[in-house]
Amino acid sequence: MRKLGLYSLRGRGSPMERNYFWRGGRSVDRNGYILVKSPGHPFATKKGYVREHRLVMEKKLGRYLHPKEVVHHRNRKRDDNRLSNLRLFRTNADHLRHELTGVRPN
């Protein structure tokens, strides 16, 4: 099929760049976060993806983030992964304390 220029609709068998359905290793999850293919990452999912904002923060710090560390988007846009838009919290409790300060429930 490949000699004739035809491709399988299933897209199986060819790894990453050689796969017909390859989109550069980037996708968006259902929550709006950008995922990047990084199969060698210690905290990658089973399919080998890591959220891009975590990779950006790891590159800045020069180390892997701990699983409990939270990266916050200052402008609340989950696809805006500029370093100036990201802030690191040690725990989710610290993150929630920052998010909920001054917020009053209805």
C-alpha positions, 0 to 999 in steps of 0.5 A, a space after each residue: 500500500 505504501 509503495 502505491 502512496 496509500 495509507 491505512 485508515 487505522 494508522 497502526 504499526 508506524 511509530 510517531 513520525 512515520 505514522 500517517 496520523 502524526 501531528 507533531 506529538 502535540 494534542 489537547 486533552 479534554 480539559 484544554 491543556 496541551 499535551 506533548 509526546 515525551 516517552 522518556 519522561 518519568 511522569 509521562 502517561 501510559 501513552 507517553 504524553 506530558 502537559 506542556 506547562 509542566 515541561 516549560 517549568 521543568 526546563 526553567 528549573 532544570 529539574 523534574 517537578 515533583 508529582 505534588 507540585 502544581 503549575 498555575 496559569 496566571 491568566 487562566 488560559 490553559 493553552 497559554 504556556 509562556 513562562 511569564 504566565 506560569 507560577 509554581 506552587 509546592 502543593 495543591 493546598 498552596 495553590 487553592 489558598 492562592 485561588 480562593 483568597 477573597 472569594 466568597 461562596 454564594 
